[in-house]
Structures are given as structure tokens and as C-alpha cells.
Amino acid sequence: MSSASGAGATRGTQGGRVRVGVVGLGRMGRRHAENLAHRIPGAELVAACSPIAEETAWARDELGVGASYAAYEDLLRHPGLDAVFLITPTSLHADQIIAALEAGKHVFCEKPLALSLADCLRVEEAAARRPGQIVMIGFVRRFDPSYRDAFQKITAGGIGRPFLVRSQTGDQLDPSGFFVRFAPTSGGIFVDCSIHDIDLARWLLGDPAPRRIFATGTVAVHEDLRPLGDVDNGVAVIEFAGGSIACLYASRTLAHGHDTHTEIVGTAGQLTVGHNPRRNRVEIADVHGVRNECVTNYYERFHEAFLVEALEFVRCVTDGSPPPLTLHDATEATRIALAVAHAHRSGTIVELT
């Protein structure tokens, strides 16, 4: 997530409830819509927007959303609308955020902020002109209880000075290649997936400035990615000022399930978050050995964090407090992710200043 300045934000106007419109009702959009409709005190889902009639029909029939729009500009004119949730292709984010700000709305937008540094800066400038409106970008792992606990332990000096983050985002193999159709507008595996790990590394290492980046990758399964210049498995190394390092791995082809985990090494110890992506506390012992079942997708792993981030957004809109991270954080994560993607495509070490 990220924020505009937050100070002096307009409060929800309908009896303290923030009236929200959701834009985009694909797999992730439906998760957000369900949370807003049923699980976020202080929020009221009043409108839905999608150019696909089946999606708005789902919002009406399953969630009881009374107003639906095919065009985004029409949703922004919905009477009494306070905020929008944008769960749309990354290529649309910058223009949609700016349009919402100009219409006087608060904005939650899924990551990444944009596909170019210029667009990120355009959003920052638009938000700076409207300091009373909240803008949050969905870096959901910052709202996961385990990652928050690790951050607090690091801040308290529990592992000394952190200097190395090893982090991965691994999706379970989808033989249908569902994500491939979105690859042309996603920015590729490093921008779409590793940007989470990049944001974590910046956060857990104390926001150091990046200095040098190297990346490589391979197409292990999804050959349709090759003409797009993308890969289904990628590795990157980022050197930061002061000598800290991040080692990142992203995969679309894991056999055992969705596997997000992170290790933070410090001068006096280390922390590991999510090393075993277990579904629950049950262990199975049989002729195959002792094992546990794993979560199958990112939402199953981070369902609590998605709730917390929406609650935080509503709180910020209601009481005017700044969100936990800034638009500049989202810009910087995008800048680094784009540099990682360039390092991969060019096969060179990218220097950042």
C-alpha cells in the first residue's frame, strides 16, 4: 500500500461509514468485494464497475450491490461515493488513480502502482495536490501478522543489524496458464510477483537505497511466455547502500502449492517467515513419510492480511491518519522492479543512483 499525505483527509460522510465502489471483479476483485460487503466494519460497498456484464451481475446477485457501471467515469459520479478500490490491470492504474483523485475520491489500488517510473511520479504529483485524500497501494504482506511480528523484532534489535533478505514468491503450477494471458500488461514476473519481495526487503532492511542489480530467469513450463520476453522462474540479486543485500526468487511452477517465505539475516541472529507453507497444524504420517498439506494460492496464505489492509484503509479515510507506507514507497518498489526486469532482459548488471 501507499498513501497520499493523509493529513486532513475527508472523513466518511454516511454515518461514519465509508461508501466504496469496487472496480474490476476478476479473481482478486471478487475477494476484495466480498470483504468490503461482509467483513469490513465501517465500509459499505455501494457500487461495482466492470466492462464484463457477468461480473457486475455477480456483484448484484451474490453481494447485493445496488449500482453497477460498465464505464469507470460513470462509477466516479455515483452519488455519495467516498472511495474506490481498483483491482484492474496495472497498465490502467496511474490514470485511474488520478481520475479518482480529481473526482474527490479516496483510492485503494492493487500493486504495482504503475508500469513506468514516469506514471508513478504522475500519481505522486496528483496526490500531493490533494493532501486530504488517501491513496493506498496493495502491498499486502506488510499487513500479515507474521511479517509485522518479524518487523517489530527487527526494529527492537532482536537480530542485530539486518543485512540480508532472502525472499520468494512462488505460485503453484497452473497447467491452464491462466496468468499468461495477462503477461503482456502485467510487467512480467519480476514486476508482477517479485515487487512484493522488493517491498519487503526495503521495509525489513530499513529502506536502503538500491545500488546494483542482477537478474536471470528461465522458461521451465510456460513456453507461451518466451515470445513476450517473460519467464516462469526468475532470480534477482539487489545490492543496497551500506552493504545490505536482497536475494529474490519468483516462480509460476511450484508443484506443492503457493509458497511465499522470507529469511532475514542479521549480525546477531536471523528470522524466517513462512518457511513451511502449511495449510494448518495437521501432520500426515503414512507410507510416504511425515508431511503436511500446503496452501494452494496467495489468497489462502494472506486472507487475514487482505482484511487488515482494507480495515487500515477505512480507518485512514475515517480518521484522517496516514497509511503505514507512502506513495514514494510504492514508486521505489516499482523503480527497483523495473530495473530488475531490465537486468534480466539485457543480461547486464544495472546500476541505480
Secondary structure, 3 states (H helix, E strand, C coil): CCCCCCCCCCCCCECCEEEEEEECCCHHHHHHHHHHHHCCCCEEEEEEECCCHHHHHHHHHHHCCCEEECCHHHHCCCCCCCEEEECCCHHHHHHHHHHHHHCCCEEEEECCCCCCHHHHHHHHHHHHCCCCCCEEEECHHHHCHHHHHHHHHHHCCCCCCEEEEEEEEEEECCCCCHHHHHHHHHCCHHHHHHHHHHHHHHHHHCCCCEEEEEEEEECCCCHHHHHHCCCCEEEEEEEEHHHCEEEEEEEEEECCCCEEEEEEEECCEEEEECCCCECCCCCEEECCEEECCECCCHHHHHHHHHHHHHHHHHHHHHHCCCCCCCHHHHHHHHHHHHHHHHHHHHCCCEECC
